[in-house]
Amino acid sequence: MSSLSRTLLVVIGVIVALAADSIVSAHRQPAAVFSSPSIKPALFAHSEPDWHAIDAEALRYFRRYVQFNTTNPPSNTAAAIAYLKSILDREGIETETFESKPGMVTLVARLPGTAKLRPLLLMSHADVVPAEASEWSHPPFSADVADGYVWGRGAVDNKADGIMALITMIALKRQGVRLQRGIEMMVNPDEEAGGEWGAQWMVEHHFDAIDPAFALNEGGGGDVASFGTRMAGFRVAVSEKMPLWLHLTAHGTAGHASLPNPDNPNQILVGGLSRVMTMASARPTRLEPLVETDLAGDASNQPFPISFELRHLNWPWMLDVASRGPLAAPSMQAALRDTVSITIIAAGNKVNVIPSTAEADLDCRLLPDTSPAAFIRELKAALGPRIEVEARLSPIAVKPSSASGELWNAIGKVIDTDFEGLDYAPSMTTAATDSRFLRALGVPTYGFLPIVVKGDDGAGIHGVDERLSLENFNRGLRATYDLAMEVCADRSTTLTASR
């Protein structure tokens, strides 16, 4: 077939698709995977918790928890974990702690079930990334309440999650809820450094202390206006990109800075980094099946031509076209390609001395179908032979959790009842979480933080002025409790009614 014939066929196809798209946009309902099931909430025979009192109690716990400086490094979580443990102990809830290294402490708490069913695990981590206090509007470990927010490092990532789990355990215990399936919470250290001495260590050395049927963790949540127009919706993470952290070292010849020499390790390193970033920017975009399904489902909420582009991303050139339009945002591009970020550069200690070594760290995030070995070979070729490469965190390739089953369905019901009108869909998160250690063992694990991020509220995560609104916090408390009830409570005690 001639190139002219192929072109004519493409043009005809576009015309037909455009006509169909205009009709579908007017009448189409979101794809089933994106639509929440239509249900009535289930109420249980015991009374509902006093949420007004619980909100106030939870806020006290949350603020105090944020005030513990659990910066990683060194990821010393001992005091924060002891605080959480003291609350649970006071309530008569079984607890156990595990120390992988001095100061790195994991907490596990349990409420047993009556049936021989493996438990639901609520995961979170206590460690946080560093914060430069001088840049913050409120001191990062003050947990100040201002303008309707709790301000502090870890407010979203990931201490709110821990308090939502803790309050759920307490409320279930106080209400005397009969649990058919047991429920556990696990709070780990070291997540922000890769999890080797936290969740990974627990899975490798003390998996029998948890052994869940499925788990809930960070990694997904609600957001608004992904393309500037879309209604709010939840992305529930069933997969994630693979983290690859690399340490680079360039060796050269030290000397007096008044005598420049071409063997300056800084020049060697800077040249190599420049070539690596050129390589990274040239890597092609690729459409992962999860991402394609997510974006195609989003099309029905978008105006033309965004709706058309999202429905036909597998067409020739369409992904490139959309990457210059609705998919141009960094958050979207990160889901479509392997990425490289230069995070640390260190060299020299005096302005008039050429150092003998220069170092840098790269945070690479690979799509699930990328070969880490092939990627490293390409990166080393770009760096050149003068720069040594050491892997500080190696990728773990794991299968996605299924977007079906008991916990997945329960998440959908909670979104439908507690966040009425919001869609949800399985997604791939571009960040790495502790979920990968459980997924590697075949444990269905879902990233679902029951909050809806609005505006620039999410910019503080790993950045400046991290904060969580009181509205989000309170809604998250209820949603986590409702999810536990849906999955774990003895259904023989339920009543069907509306709240």
C-alpha positions in Angstrom: 0.0 0.0 0.0 1.4 3.4 -0.9 2.1 6.1 1.6 -0.6 8.2 0.0 -3.2 5.4 0.5 -2.2 5.0 4.1 -2.5 8.7 4.7 -6.0 8.7 3.2 -7.1 5.8 5.4 -5.8 7.6 8.5 -7.7 10.8 7.5 -10.9 8.8 6.9 -10.4 7.0 10.2 -10.0 10.3 12.1 -13.2 11.7 10.5 -15.2 8.6 11.4 -13.8 8.6 14.9 -14.4 12.3 15.4 -18.1 11.8 14.5 -18.4 8.8 16.8 -16.6 10.7 19.6 -19.0 13.6 19.5 -21.9 11.2 20.0 -20.1 9.2 22.7 -19.1 12.3 24.6 -22.7 13.3 24.8 -24.1 9.9 25.9 -21.3 7.8 27.2 -21.2 6.7 30.9 -17.8 6.2 32.4 -16.3 2.7 31.8 -17.3 0.2 34.4 -13.8 0.1 36.0 -14.1 3.8 36.7 -17.6 3.8 38.0 -18.5 3.3 41.7 -21.1 0.6 42.3 -24.5 1.9 43.2 -25.1 0.7 46.8 -26.6 1.7 50.1 -24.2 1.9 53.0 -24.4 -0.9 55.5 -25.0 0.0 59.2 -24.1 -2.3 62.0 -26.3 -3.2 64.9 -24.2 -1.3 67.4 -24.2 2.4 67.6 -22.1 4.6 65.4 -19.0 6.2 66.9 -19.3 9.7 68.3 -17.4 11.3 65.4 -17.3 14.7 66.9 -15.5 13.4 70.0 -13.3 11.1 67.9 -12.2 14.0 65.5 -11.0 16.0 68.5 -9.2 13.0 70.0 -7.6 12.0 66.7 -6.4 15.6 66.1 -4.5 15.5 69.4 -2.9 12.2 68.5 -2.1 13.4 65.0 -0.5 16.7 66.1 1.7 14.9 68.7 2.7 12.3 66.2 3.8 14.9 63.7 5.8 16.7 66.4 8.2 13.7 66.7 11.2 14.4 64.4 11.5 11.2 62.5 13.6 12.5 59.7 15.3 9.9 57.5 18.2 9.7 57.8 18.5 8.5 60.6 14.9 7.2 60.6 14.8 7.0 64.4 11.2 6.1 65.0 11.6 4.7 68.5 10.0 7.6 70.4 7.1 8.0 67.9 6.4 4.3 67.9 6.4 4.2 71.7 3.8 7.0 71.7 1.5 5.1 69.3 2.0 1.9 71.3 1.1 3.6 74.6 -2.2 4.8 73.1 -3.1 1.3 71.8 -1.9 -0.4 75.1 -4.2 1.9 77.0 -7.1 0.7 74.9 -6.3 -3.0 75.5 -5.3 -3.6 71.9 -2.5 -6.2 71.3 0.8 -4.6 70.2 4.2 -5.8 69.3 7.4 -3.9 68.3 10.4 -5.0 66.2 13.8 -3.2 66.0 15.7 -3.8 62.8 18.6 -1.4 63.8 19.0 0.8 66.8 16.2 3.4 66.7 14.5 1.8 63.7 11.3 0.4 65.2 8.2 -1.1 63.6 4.9 -1.3 65.4 2.3 -4.0 64.7 -1.1 -3.9 66.4 -3.9 -6.5 66.1 -7.6 -7.0 66.6 -8.4 -10.7 66.1 -11.3 -12.0 64.1 -13.6 -14.9 64.9 -13.2 -16.8 61.7 -10.2 -18.5 60.3 -9.5 -15.7 57.8 -6.2 -13.9 57.3 -6.4 -10.3 58.4 -6.6 -6.9 56.6 -3.4 -5.0 57.1 -3.3 -1.2 57.3 0.2 0.0 56.5 2.0 3.3 57.0 5.4 4.6 57.8 6.7 6.9 60.6 9.8 8.3 58.9 9.8 11.5 57.0 12.1 13.3 54.5 14.2 16.2 55.7 12.7 19.7 56.0 14.5 23.1 55.8 12.8 25.0 58.6 13.8 28.5 57.3 11.7 27.9 54.1 8.5 27.0 55.9 5.5 29.2 56.9 5.2 27.1 60.1 8.0 25.1 61.8 8.0 21.7 60.1 7.6 19.8 63.4 5.2 22.2 65.1 2.0 20.6 63.8 0.5 24.1 64.0 -3.2 24.3 63.2 -3.9 27.3 61.0 -6.2 28.2 58.1 -8.0 24.9 58.5 -4.8 22.8 58.1 -2.4 20.9 60.2 1.1 22.0 59.1 4.1 19.7 59.4 6.5 17.4 57.8 4.8 14.0 57.4 1.3 15.4 57.7 0.4 13.7 54.5 3.4 11.5 53.9 2.6 9.5 55.9 1.6 10.1 59.5 -2.1 10.9 58.8 -2.4 7.4 57.4 -1.0 6.0 60.7 -3.5 7.9 62.8 -6.4 6.9 60.6 -5.5 3.3 61.2 -5.0 3.8 64.9 -8.4 5.5 65.3 -10.0 2.7 63.3 -8.6 0.1 65.7 -9.6 2.1 68.7 -13.2 2.8 67.5 -13.7 -0.9 66.6 -12.5 -1.9 70.0 -14.6 0.6 71.9 -17.7 -0.1 69.9 -17.4 -3.8 70.5 -17.6 -4.6 66.9 -17.6 -8.4 66.2 -14.9 -9.0 63.6 -15.2 -11.9 61.3 -11.8 -11.0 59.7 -9.0 -9.7 61.9 -7.5 -6.3 61.3 -3.9 -5.2 61.8 -1.9 -2.0 61.5 1.8 -1.9 60.8 3.9 1.3 61.1 7.4 1.1 59.6 10.7 3.1 59.7 13.0 3.6 56.7 10.4 3.9 53.9 11.9 7.1 52.7 15.3 5.4 52.2 14.0 2.4 50.3 12.5 0.3 53.1 15.4 -2.1 53.6 15.2 -1.8 57.4 11.5 -1.3 57.6 8.8 -3.1 55.6 11.4 -5.2 53.6 13.0 -6.3 56.8 9.6 -7.2 58.3 8.6 -9.2 55.3 11.9 -11.1 55.2 12.3 -11.7 59.0 8.8 -11.4 60.6 6.2 -12.0 58.0 4.5 -14.4 60.4 3.7 -11.4 62.6 1.4 -10.0 59.9 0.6 -12.6 57.2 -2.3 -10.5 55.7 -4.9 -11.6 53.2 -4.5 -8.1 51.6 -3.2 -4.7 52.6 -3.9 -1.0 52.3 -1.1 1.5 52.0 -0.2 4.9 50.7 0.4 5.5 47.0 -3.1 6.6 45.7 -5.7 9.0 46.6 -8.2 11.6 45.3 -7.3 14.6 43.2 -8.9 17.2 41.1 -8.5 18.6 37.6 -5.7 16.4 36.2 -6.1 18.2 32.9 -7.5 21.4 34.2 -11.1 20.3 33.6 -11.7 16.8 35.0 -13.9 16.3 38.0 -12.3 14.9 41.1 -11.6 11.2 41.3 -9.6 8.6 43.0 -6.6 6.8 41.6 -6.2 3.5 43.6 -2.6 2.3 43.1 -2.3 -1.4 42.1 1.2 -0.9 40.6 4.1 1.4 40.7 7.3 2.4 38.9 10.5 0.7 39.9 13.0 2.9 41.9 16.6 2.7 40.9 19.0 4.9 43.0 22.5 5.3 41.7 25.6 6.8 43.3 28.2 8.3 40.8 31.9 9.0 41.5 34.3 10.8 39.2 38.0 10.6 40.0 40.5 13.2 38.8 43.6 15.1 39.6 43.6 17.4 42.6 45.5 20.7 42.5 45.6 24.4 42.9 42.6 26.1 41.3 44.8 28.7 39.7 46.1 26.0 37.4 43.0 24.6 35.6 43.4 21.1 34.3 41.2 18.9 32.1 41.3 16.1 34.7 39.1 18.1 37.1 36.6 15.5 38.4 33.9 18.2 38.6 34.2 18.7 34.8 34.2 15.0 34.2 31.0 14.6 36.4 29.2 17.6 35.0 29.8 16.4 31.4 28.6 12.9 32.2 25.5 14.2 34.0 24.7 16.4 31.0 24.9 13.4 28.7 22.7 11.4 31.0 20.0 14.0 31.1 20.0 14.3 27.3 19.7 10.5 27.2 16.8 10.5 29.6 14.9 13.3 27.8 15.2 11.3 24.5 13.8 8.1 25.9 10.4 7.4 24.2 7.1 7.7 25.9 5.3 4.3 26.4 1.7 3.6 27.3 1.4 1.1 30.1 -1.9 -0.9 30.0 -2.9 0.5 33.4 -2.2 4.1 32.3 -4.0 3.6 29.0 -7.1 2.2 30.7 -7.0 5.0 33.3 -6.8 7.8 30.7 -9.3 6.2 28.3 -11.8 6.1 31.2 -11.1 9.7 31.9 -12.0 10.7 28.4 -15.8 10.8 29.1 -15.2 13.6 31.7 -13.2 15.8 29.2 -14.2 18.2 26.4 -13.2 17.7 22.8 -10.4 17.4 21.7 -9.0 16.1 24.9 -11.6 13.4 25.0 -10.6 12.3 21.5 -6.9 12.2 22.3 -7.3 10.2 25.5 -9.5 7.6 23.7 -7.0 7.0 20.9 -3.6 7.2 22.5 -2.7 3.9 20.8 -3.0 5.5 17.4 0.2 6.3 15.5 1.6 9.7 16.7 -1.4 10.3 19.1 0.7 9.8 22.3 3.2 12.3 21.0 0.4 14.8 20.2 -1.2 14.4 23.6 2.2 14.7 25.3 2.3 18.3 24.0 -1.3 18.9 25.2 -3.2 17.3 28.0 -0.4 15.0 29.0 2.3 17.6 29.1 2.3 18.1 32.9 5.3 16.5 34.7 3.0 14.2 36.7 1.6 12.8 33.4 5.0 12.5 31.7 6.4 10.6 34.6 3.7 7.9 34.0 4.7 7.6 30.4 8.5 7.3 30.5 11.5 6.2 32.5 12.8 9.2 34.4 16.1 10.4 35.9 16.5 13.1 38.5 19.8 14.5 39.8 19.3 14.9 43.5 22.7 15.3 45.2 25.9 16.7 43.9 29.0 16.9 46.2 32.6 17.9 45.5 35.3 20.0 47.0 35.8 21.8 50.3 37.6 25.0 49.4 37.2 27.5 46.5 40.8 27.5 45.5 41.3 23.7 45.5 40.5 21.3 42.7 39.2 18.2 44.4 40.3 14.6 43.6 36.7 13.3 43.5 33.2 14.5 42.7 30.0 12.6 43.5 26.4 12.7 42.6 23.2 10.7 43.2 20.5 9.9 40.6 16.9 8.9 41.4 15.7 6.9 38.4 12.2 5.6 38.1 11.6 2.8 35.6 8.3 1.7 34.0 7.3 -1.8 35.0 8.3 -3.3 31.6 11.8 -1.7 31.5 14.8 -3.9 31.8 16.9 -2.4 34.7 20.1 -4.1 33.3 19.6 -2.6 29.8 18.8 0.8 31.3 21.9 0.8 33.4 24.0 -0.2 30.4 22.6 2.8 28.4 23.2 5.1 31.4 26.8 4.0 31.8 27.5 4.5 28.2 26.2 8.0 28.5 28.3 8.7 31.6 31.5 7.5 30.0 34.3 5.3 31.5 35.6 7.9 33.9 32.6 7.7 36.2 31.9 4.8 38.6 28.3 3.7 39.1 27.0 2.1 42.3 23.5 1.0 42.8 22.2 2.1 46.2 18.6 0.8 45.6 17.8 -1.8 43.0 14.5 -2.3 41.3 12.0 -5.1 42.3 9.8 -6.2 39.4 6.4 -7.3 40.7 3.0 -8.0 39.2 0.2 -5.5 39.7 -2.5 -6.2 42.3 -5.8 -7.2 40.7 -8.4 -4.6 40.3 -11.0 -7.0 41.6 -11.7 -9.0 44.7 -12.9 -8.3 48.2 -10.7 -5.4 49.2 -10.9 -3.7 45.8 -14.7 -3.9 45.9 -14.8 -2.5 49.5 -12.6 0.4 48.4 -15.2 1.2 45.7 -18.1 1.0 48.1 -16.3 3.4 50.5 -15.6 5.9 47.8 -19.2 5.7 46.6 -20.6 6.3 50.1 -18.1 8.6 51.8 -17.0 10.5 48.7 -20.3 10.5 46.8 -20.0 11.3 43.1 -16.3 10.6 42.7 -15.0 8.1 40.2 -12.2 5.6 40.9 -9.8 3.6 38.8 -6.8 1.3 39.2 -3.6 3.2 38.6 0.2 3.0 38.6 1.9 5.4 40.9 5.1 7.0 39.8 6.5 6.9 43.3 7.8 3.9 45.2 6.1 2.6 48.3 6.5 -0.3 50.7 3.6 -2.0 48.9 6.1 -3.6 46.5 7.5 -5.9 49.2 4.0 -7.4 49.8 3.1 -7.5 46.1 6.3 -9.5 45.5 4.8 -12.2 47.8 1.5 -12.2 46.0 -0.4 -10.2 48.6 -2.9 -7.9 47.0 -1.9 -4.4 48.1 -3.6 -1.2 47.2 -2.5 2.4 47.5 -5.5 4.3 48.8 -5.2 7.3 51.1 -8.8 8.5 51.6 -8.3 12.2 51.1 -8.9 14.6 48.1 -6.0 16.9 47.3 -7.1 20.3 46.0 -5.1 23.1 44.4 -1.5 23.2 45.5 -2.1 21.2 48.7 0.0 18.3 47.4 3.0 20.5 46.6 4.2 20.2 50.2 4.8 16.4 50.0 8.6 16.2 50.0 8.5 20.0 49.5 7.9 23.1 51.6 4.8 23.7 53.8 3.4 20.1 53.8 -0.1 20.2 55.3 -3.4 18.4 55.5 -6.7 20.0 55.8 -8.9 19.2 58.9 -11.7 18.4 56.5 -9.6 15.8 54.7 -8.3 14.4 58.0 -11.8 13.9 59.4 -13.1 12.4 56.2 -10.2 10.0 56.1 -10.9 8.9 59.6 -14.4 7.9 58.7 -13.5 6.3 55.4 -10.8 4.1 57.0 -13.2 3.0 59.7 -15.9 2.3 57.1 -13.5 0.3 55.0 -12.5 -1.8 58.0 -16.2 -2.4 58.8 -16.9 -3.4 55.2 -14.0 -5.9 55.0 -13.8 -7.2 58.6 -17.1 -6.9 60.5 -19.3 -9.9 61.0 -22.0 -9.4 58.4 -24.5 -11.3 60.5 -24.7 -8.2 62.7 -25.5 -5.8 59.9 -28.6 -3.9 59.1 -29.4 -2.3 55.8 -30.2 1.3 56.1 -29.1 4.8 55.0 -27.3 7.2 57.3 
